[in-house]
Amino acid sequence: MAVTPLRKQYLRVKQRYPGAIVFFRLGDFYETFDEDAKLASRELDIVLTSRGMGKGQKVPMAGIPHHAIDNYLARLINRG
């Protein structure tokens, strides 16, 4: 199954930092995927959706507007 360059990059970073929630800036949003997206959605009360990652593969995704990232990151840090 072919994987998008975004997916490959995300998986590389996640492998390097498995205990961190990884956000990628894509346009006007910071997005996170997979279990990170589920956790961010639950902890930050943001919408959990999905994004296509090639060949019909969809993965969980949650996003935060770039202008609001400081507020959301502070909330995550405060929750540990």
N, C-alpha and C positions, 0 to 999 in steps of 0.2 A: 504494500500500500504506500503510495507516494505521500510525503509529508511536506507541508509548506515550510519555507525558510523561517518564518516566524515560529512555528512549532519546534523546529530543530533548535533554534536559538533559545527558546524558553526552556526546553528540556535540558540543554547544556547548562544554563544558569541554575536551574532548579537542582540538578545533580550536584553542582558545586556548593550550593547553599540549601541543603534539604530542610533545615529547620526554620527557614525564613519564608515569609509570604513575598513572592516575586511579583512586582508590578512592572508592566511595560508601557511606555508612553506611545500611544497610537493616535495621532491627530490631536484632538482636544480632550482625550481621555487617557487615564492610566487604567490598564486592564490587567486582570489576573485570571488564571485558568485552573481547571481541575479541582483538586481538594482545596487549594488556596482560594479559589473563587467561592466555593461552598462556605468556607470559614469566614471569609470577608463579608459575604452576604449575610450570614447569621449574626456576626458580631457588630456589623455596621448598619444593619437594616437597609441594605441596598439590594436591588433586583438581581436575581440569579437568572441568567439566560444561557445561550450557547453560541458558539462561533464555529463555522466550518473551518477545518484544518486540512482539507484536501481529500479527494476521492470519496466524498460523502461522509467523512468522519466529522462528527461534531463533538465538542468538549464543553463542559460547563465554563461559563465566563461571567465575571462581574466587573463593572467599570465605575470609575470615579472621575468627574470632570476635573481637568488639570487645575483649574482655579480654586478647587476645594480640597486639594490633596493634603495640605498642611493640617487642616481640621481632622480629616479622616485618619491620617497617620498618627496624630496625637491621641485619638481615641483608641487606636490599636495598641499603641505603646502603653497607655494607661491600663489597658486590660491584660497586659503581659503577654 
